[in-house]
Amino acid sequence: MLDNEQIVEMNENVMKCFPEGKIVLLDGRVVDCYPRAGLAFGESVGQPIDSKPVKTDKEIEADMVRFIKNAFFFLANKERILTDSRMFLCPVPIQCGMSISGFENPTLGIYIQWWERCEGAMRTGKKGRRSLLYKLSGSSFSGHNSCGEVYEDGSTKNVELRPFWDYGKSFIHINNTYKSAKQKYQAYSLQQVLDILDHEEEGDCGYEHTINQQMQSHAITTLNYLISGMKIRNEELAHRYEELEKALFDERVLHFYDRYKDMERRIFAEMERLHQQKHDLEMALRRGDSSNQDYQRQIQIIIQRIKEAERELAGFKDEEILKAFPEQALQFWRIESYAQKLREK
């Protein structure tokens, strides 16, 4: 499954292929937009329409309250908002307090897509109380944060998020995707969006069913991400286990082979001495310095020791291999070949 950064990158590339007047949702849907020039209504985030006055602090505060109090209502009307670019681009005056840029001028559609795609942005407490994250405030460096969540009744609560940067990063990626669109196209105000949605409703709009569906869908998506992450982690652990197992095996091979080479050098040195003693006895016999009886007695001792040394070396190959590698039927020549390759690295 693609993460938020990959999705945004993909859609940025897709948006480049479309002409002016289009935005692409994160699910790939294309939505028509309405240019700002000559508008009789709407606002552009950060650049108010000339015919409308700049909002006062009191009006901005009212919009903040309006957004917070109606957050779940907006979520319940997700499909309607996402398919109308003027609702999608509706400015939300929540300024996230971050140590980096990328959180400026969010919109209603950005929040809805972030709630959908960011793990933990839709929350259900132990007692079943549901909430949405609406404010991010903290340091991307230290991770210290004090964010905000809003409940269905409009009440809010400060919450600390861990790991904080995962939330901030996903918000930045989605917000920056629509940076140019927020400057070029028409946007309703929050009050206009509420008026339109209220006017379009006929009786019960299925709020509870829609919210349940959204929360369950988010929970499933979150679980899928977790499962995907667990699979990746399991694969990483399995790979790490294989690496450690191989390293341990390599160490055992080298340890065994080094012991064998030490014994081989010791036995070869002893056999060289024995062959030299045998040669010296033969020369002494020829010179008459030793009787044939003494020669035969000593030569038999030397020959016997040579045979014992040869058996000792051969026995080490067979017996010590079984002790060092009891779970594997390995032949000495394979160990020797593998050890030599390891030494060459």
N, C-alpha and C positions, 0 to 999 in steps of 0.2 A: 504494500500500500504506500502511495506517495505521501510524504510529509508536507506540511504547509509550505515550506520553502520551495520544494519541487513543484507543487501545484501552482504557486504564484509565478515562478519562473516560466512554467509551461504556458500559463495564461497570458503573461506579458508577451511572449512570442506569438501567441494566437492573436492578441489584440493588434499587433503590428500588421497583421494580414488583413484587418478589417478597415474599411474607410471611416472617415470622420462620422460621428453620430452614433457610435456603438460602444457598449462596454460588454465585457465577458465575465459572467459569474464564475466562481471557482468550480462549479459543477459543469462548466462548459457552455451553458446557455448564453445566447446573445440577446442583449436588450437594447432597444432603440433609445436614443437620447435626444434632447431638445436643446439646440444652441442657445446661448444666453442673449445674443444680439436681438434687441427690439422686444424683449420680454415685457409682458404686462404683469407678471407675477413671478414669484420664486426668488431664491437667494443663491448665491454662489459662495461656497465655504471660504471664508477669509476675504472675500471680495464682494461686499453687498451690492445689489443692483442700485444703480445711481438714483432711480426714482424712489428708493426706499431709504429711510434714515437708518443710520447705524444704531444698533440696539444699545440701550442703556444697560448699566450693570444690573438694575432691577429686572429688566426684561430677560437678560441672560440667566439670572438666578431663577426666574420663573420657568424658563425652558429646561434648566437642569432638573428642577422639581418635576416638571411635566414628563421628562424622559424617565426619571427614576420611578415615579408613581405608575407609569404605564409600560414599564419594561416587559412584563409578561404579556400584556395586551399586544404589544408590537410583535413579540415572538409568536403569539397565536395567529397573527396575520402575516406570518413570514412570507408565504407564497405571493400574496398580493403586493407586499412591499418590494420583494426581489424582482418582480416582473414589471415594475413601473420605475424607471430610472429617476424620476423626480422624487419619489418616496425613498428610493435607495440612496440618493445623494443628499437627503435631508440632513442638515448639520445637527450634530449633537454637541452641546457646549460643555462636555466633560473634558477637562484638561488633565491628562495623566501626568503625574509628577515623576519624571524620569531624568536620569543623568545624561541621556543621549537623545538625539532627535528621532523623529519617525512616528511620534504619537499625536502630532498636531492635527487638528480639524477632523476628527472622526465623523462618520456619518451613520445613519440608521442601518443601511445595508451592510456596512463594514462590521458593525456590532453584531448583527444577526448572523453573518457568515462566521465571525469569530466565535460566537457562542456555539455554533454548530460544530466547528472544526477543532477548537482548542480543548484538549483534555482537561476537564475540571472547570471549564467556564460555566457549564450548567451543573448545579450541585444539588444533591439530596442528602439531608442530614440523617442521623441515626433514627430520629423520630419521624422521618418522612417529610420534613419541612423542606420545601424547594426554594432555591435562590439562583440568581444570576450575578456573575461578576460584572461590575459596571465601572470600576475605577482601579487603575494600576498606579501605584506610587511607591517608589523605592529605588535602590541602587542596583544597577546591572553588574557592578563590580563586587560589592560586598554581599549582595543578596538580601540585605536588610530591607524590609518593606512593610507597609501598612496600607492594604488595599481595601476595597469596598465591595460588599455584596448586597443585593436587594432581594427581599422576600416578596411573595405574591401579594401580600397586603400593603406593599409599598414601604415597609420599614427597612432600615438599612443597618449594617453592622460592619465594623472593621474586621479584616481577616488577614492573616499572614500566610503567604503562599510559598510553597516549597516544591520544586526549585523555582524561584521567582522568575529567572530569565527565560524559562520555557514559555511562560505566559506572555511576557513582554515581546519576545522574539516573534511569536506567531502573530501578535497584534500588529507589529511593525510591518511584517511581510504583507499582510492583507491590506493595511492602510495605505502603504506606498504603492500598491498595485493601481489604485484609483486616484492617485495624486493629481494627474492632469485633468481627469474627468471632473473632479471637484471644482476646478477653475474654469472649465469651458461650458458646462451644461447646466440647465435649469435644475433647481432644487426647491421642493416645498419646504415650508417651515414645519416644525413639530405640530403646531396647532392645526395647520392645514391638513396634515396627514391624519390627525385624530378626527377632524371634522369629516373628511372623506370616508374614513373607515366606519365612523358612527353612522353616517348617512347610508352607506352600502349595506349595513347589517339589517337583517330582517329577523327579529326575534332572537332566539338562541343561536349564536354563531358556532356552537360546538367548542367553546373555549376549553373546557376541561378535557375533552377528548383530544383536542389539538395539542394542548400542553403535555398531556400524558404521552402522546405519540412523539413529540419532540424530545422529551426527557428520556424516554426509552430508547429512541433512536440514537441519542447522544451517548447513552450508557453502553449500547451495543458497539458503537463506533469506538468508544474508549476501551472497551474490553478487547475489541479486535486489535487496536493499537498495542495494548498490553500483551496480548497473545503473540502478536507479531514480534514485539520486543523480546518476549520470553524465548521465542523460537530463535531469534538472532543471537540472544545471549547463550542459549543452550548450544547453538552451533559454535559460538566463540569458545565456550567452555570445553566442548568436545574437541575442538581443534587444539586448544591449549593442553588438554589432557593427552592428546596424541603426541603433541610436541614434548611434553614432560616424560611421557612413557618412552618415546624414542630416545630422549636424552639419557634417561636412566638405563635403557638397554645399551646405548652406545658406551656409557660409562662402564657397564658390566663387561662388555666385549673388550674394551681397552684394558680394563683391570686384569681380566683373564689372560689376554694375549701378552701383556707385560710380564705377568708371572711366568707364563710359558717361556718367553724369550730369556728371562733371567735364568730359569732352569736350564734351558738349552745352552746358553753361554757357559754356565757352570759345568754341565756334563760334557760339552764339547772340549772345554779346557782340560777336564779330568781325563777324557779319552785320549787327548793329544799327549798328555803326560804318560798315560799307560802305554800308548804305542811307542813313545820314546824309550820307556823302560824295557819294552819288549825288544826293541832294536838294540839297546845297550846290552841286554842279556845274550842276544845272538852274536854280537861282536865279541863279547867276553868268552863265549864258548869257542868261537873260531880261534881266538888267540890262545886258548888253553888256560885262561884265567879262571874258568868255572867248569866243574864236572858236569857231565850230561845229566846226572841225577838231580843236582841242584837246579840246573837249567829247566828241566821238566817240571819240577815242583813249583818254581817261581813263575814259569810261563803259564801254568794252569791257573794260578791265582790271578794273574793279569787278565787272561782270557775270560775267566769267570766274572771278574769285575767289569770288564767291557760289556759283556752280555747283560749284566745287571743294570748297568747305566742305560743301555739301549731300551731295556724293558721298562725302566723307571720313566724315561722320557715318553715312551709310547703309552704307558699306563696313565701318565698325567693327562695326555690328550683325551683318553677315553673316560676316565673316572672323574676328573675335575670338570669336564664339560657337563656331565650329568649333574654335578653338584651346583655348578654356576647357572645352568639353564635347565632346571628339572622339568619345566613346562614345555620345552621345545626340543624336538629331535634334530639337533644341529650337528653338522659334520665339521671336523676341524678345518678343512680347507676353505669352507665357507666363512668361518670366523676369521681365519687368517686373511682372506681376501678383503673382507669387510673392514677389518681393523687397519689394514694397510691403506685403504681408501680414506678412512677417517684421519689417519696420520698425514695424509697428503693435503688435506684441506687447510 
